[in-house]
Amino acid sequence: MIDQTAAFAGREIFRIGYGTAQLPRLRDRRTEAVALVRRAVELGVDHIDTSQFYGPDVVNELIHEALHPYPEGLRLVTKVGARRDDQAAWLPALSPAELRQGVEDNLRTLEIERIDLVNLRLHADDHGNGLGDPTAEQLGALADLRAEGKLDLIGISNATLAGVRMAVDLVGTVGEVQNPYSILNRSDDETLAFCEEHGIAYVPYFPLGSAFTGGPKRIAEDPVISRVAEKHGATPSQVALAWLLHRSERILLIPGTSSIAHLEENLGAADVTLDGEDMAALAEVEQAGTPHN
Ligand SMILES: NC(=O)c1ccc[n+]([C@@H]2O[C@H](COP(=O)([O-])OP(=O)(O)OC[C@H]3O[C@@H](n4cnc5c(N)ncnc54)[C@H](OP(=O)(O)O)[C@@H]3O)[C@@H](O)[C@H]2O)c1
């Protein structure tokens, strides 16, 4: 049986949290969106991953409506480094002034004075794709905000291994690395190993493979995953998430969903115990091809 909890941001949390990137799909069904967030917390979620730019500008409001005043012990994590244009396209926003504004916007809309963790969200190109490297100036801007008491921990997202190393060198404690990783995409193994060595939480995004490239469907249709799922009376999604929990004790999950049924299913992954034979079989699952899947 794997550990269902892990140390994160100063306390022991449930290893499956909730990522809110799918909530904007419920923007016209606000009551459902609020109910989904409340259900997550009711079921034991105490780690919510968000951003001001999700929506755009909708998700933090929904979290606030659902949970404020926030339950004791809830860990709220955000990310800065991007903004959206009039058509909701993603644009970089990585200047020190934009990073500061990003943190201030999150504090305002979540109505808190200090946030548990802020990820510096990097990219290699101007469309937000590809792993990127931070600059000393960007890390310095977040370190200043930390010194001012506006955030507890600095994290780094969508970063190369060299970028993660640089963050550790420049800001000391790094609270998490949030990179794409799943049973369909293990291209970030080296960074995961670095996090294990340095005791840094590794929080994979796209944990079911990216929905943009059909990840959840591939997982549902994969014969190896389905065989293991049948053996455990679980679903293929639960096996893919359980694989991550077994892959490393440093991994914390934040699967995103707009559905209460999927939320409940995903949280159930904590009860799926994989054995050595399952892990060996799952190691053979075909990779999705490109690092960003
Ligand atoms: N740092 C970054 O750059 C970055 C980038 C992307 C995401 N994130 C964070 O990481 C979180 C996790 O990513 P994500 O999971 O939202 O990635 P995603 O691949 O964009 O979305 C998850 C997809 O999986 C589906 N899904 C969820 N549970 C399922 C289940 N049990 N069975 C079948 N389909 C299921 C969802 O559809 P339904 O809504 O229908 O369930 C959705 O289409 C995000 O919510 C966000 O907080 C960070």
The ligand as an SDF file (V2000), in Angstrom:
LIG
                    3D

 48 52  0  0  0  0  0  0  0  0999 V2000
    1.7050   24.5470  -15.2690 N   0  0  0  0  0  0  0  0  0  0  0  0
    1.1080   24.4320  -16.4180 C   0  0  0  0  0  0  0  0  0  0  0  0
    1.5660   24.9180  -17.4380 O   0  0  0  0  0  0  0  0  0  0  0  0
   -0.1630   23.6610  -16.5140 C   0  0  0  0  0  0  0  0  0  0  0  0
   -0.6760   23.2810  -17.7680 C   0  0  0  0  0  0  0  0  0  0  0  0
   -1.8390   22.5360  -17.7820 C   0  0  0  0  0  0  0  0  0  0  0  0
   -2.4640   22.1980  -16.6020 C   0  0  0  0  0  0  0  0  0  0  0  0
   -1.9580   22.5960  -15.3990 N   0  0  0  0  0  0  0  0  0  0  0  0
   -2.5810   22.2200  -14.1080 C   0  0  0  0  0  0  0  0  0  0  0  0
   -2.5610   20.8140  -14.0500 O   0  0  0  0  0  0  0  0  0  0  0  0
   -3.8840   20.3440  -13.8150 C   0  0  0  0  0  0  0  0  0  0  0  0
   -3.9960   18.9870  -14.4010 C   0  0  0  0  0  0  0  0  0  0  0  0
   -4.0720   19.0400  -15.8100 O   0  0  0  0  0  0  0  0  0  0  0  0
   -5.4310   18.5570  -16.4180 P   0  0  0  0  0  0  0  0  0  0  0  0
   -5.7400   17.2080  -15.7960 O   0  0  0  0  0  0  0  0  0  0  0  0
   -6.4830   19.6130  -16.2380 O   0  0  0  0  0  0  0  0  0  0  0  0
   -5.0400   18.3240  -17.8970 O   0  0  0  0  0  0  0  0  0  0  0  0
   -5.8910   18.2740  -19.2480 P   0  0  0  0  0  0  0  0  0  0  0  0
   -5.3420   17.1330  -20.0230 O   0  0  0  0  0  0  0  0  0  0  0  0
   -5.8870   19.6260  -19.8780 O   0  0  0  0  0  0  0  0  0  0  0  0
   -7.4040   17.9670  -18.8060 O   0  0  0  0  0  0  0  0  0  0  0  0
   -7.8200   16.7740  -18.1990 C   0  0  0  0  0  0  0  0  0  0  0  0
   -8.7610   16.0640  -19.1390 C   0  0  0  0  0  0  0  0  0  0  0  0
   -9.0130   14.7810  -18.6400 O   0  0  0  0  0  0  0  0  0  0  0  0
  -10.4160   14.5720  -18.5490 C   0  0  0  0  0  0  0  0  0  0  0  0
  -10.6240   13.7170  -17.3890 N   0  0  0  0  0  0  0  0  0  0  0  0
  -10.3770   14.0010  -16.0860 C   0  0  0  0  0  0  0  0  0  0  0  0
  -10.6420   12.9240  -15.3320 N   0  0  0  0  0  0  0  0  0  0  0  0
  -11.0450   11.9530  -16.1590 C   0  0  0  0  0  0  0  0  0  0  0  0
  -11.4500   10.6190  -15.9720 C   0  0  0  0  0  0  0  0  0  0  0  0
  -11.4910   10.0700  -14.7750 N   0  0  0  0  0  0  0  0  0  0  0  0
  -11.7970    9.8850  -17.0700 N   0  0  0  0  0  0  0  0  0  0  0  0
  -11.7420   10.4240  -18.3080 C   0  0  0  0  0  0  0  0  0  0  0  0
  -11.3630   11.6950  -18.5610 N   0  0  0  0  0  0  0  0  0  0  0  0
  -11.0240   12.4440  -17.4910 C   0  0  0  0  0  0  0  0  0  0  0  0
  -11.0200   15.9390  -18.4000 C   0  0  0  0  0  0  0  0  0  0  0  0
  -12.3260   15.9560  -18.9280 O   0  0  0  0  0  0  0  0  0  0  0  0
  -13.6080   16.1360  -17.9620 P   0  0  0  0  0  0  0  0  0  0  0  0
  -13.6470   17.5800  -17.5900 O   0  0  0  0  0  0  0  0  0  0  0  0
  -14.7270   15.7120  -18.8300 O   0  0  0  0  0  0  0  0  0  0  0  0
  -13.4010   15.2320  -16.7950 O   0  0  0  0  0  0  0  0  0  0  0  0
  -10.0820   16.7700  -19.2950 C   0  0  0  0  0  0  0  0  0  0  0  0
  -10.4740   16.7000  -20.6290 O   0  0  0  0  0  0  0  0  0  0  0  0
   -4.7590   21.4410  -14.4120 C   0  0  0  0  0  0  0  0  0  0  0  0
   -6.0840   21.3750  -13.9740 O   0  0  0  0  0  0  0  0  0  0  0  0
   -4.0190   22.6670  -13.9510 C   0  0  0  0  0  0  0  0  0  0  0  0
   -4.3310   22.9360  -12.6000 O   0  0  0  0  0  0  0  0  0  0  0  0
   -0.8030   23.2980  -15.3500 C   0  0  0  0  0  0  0  0  0  0  0  0
  1  2  1  0
  2  3  2  0
  2  4  1  0
  4  5  1  0
  4 48  2  0
  5  6  2  0
  6  7  1  0
  7  8  2  0
  8  9  1  0
  8 48  1  0
  9 10  1  0
  9 46  1  0
 10 11  1  0
 11 12  1  0
 11 44  1  0
 12 13  1  0
 13 14  1  0
 14 15  2  0
 14 16  1  0
 14 17  1  0
 17 18  1  0
 18 19  2  0
 18 20  1  0
 18 21  1  0
 21 22  1  0
 22 23  1  0
 23 24  1  0
 23 42  1  0
 24 25  1  0
 25 26  1  0
 25 36  1  0
 26 27  1  0
 26 35  1  0
 27 28  2  0
 28 29  1  0
 29 30  1  0
 29 35  2  0
 30 31  1  0
 30 32  2  0
 32 33  1  0
 33 34  2  0
 34 35  1  0
 36 37  1  0
 36 42  1  0
 37 38  1  0
 38 39  2  0
 38 40  1  0
 38 41  1  0
 42 43  1  0
 44 45  1  0
 44 46  1  0
 46 47  1  0
M  CHG  2   8   1  16  -1
M  END
$$$$
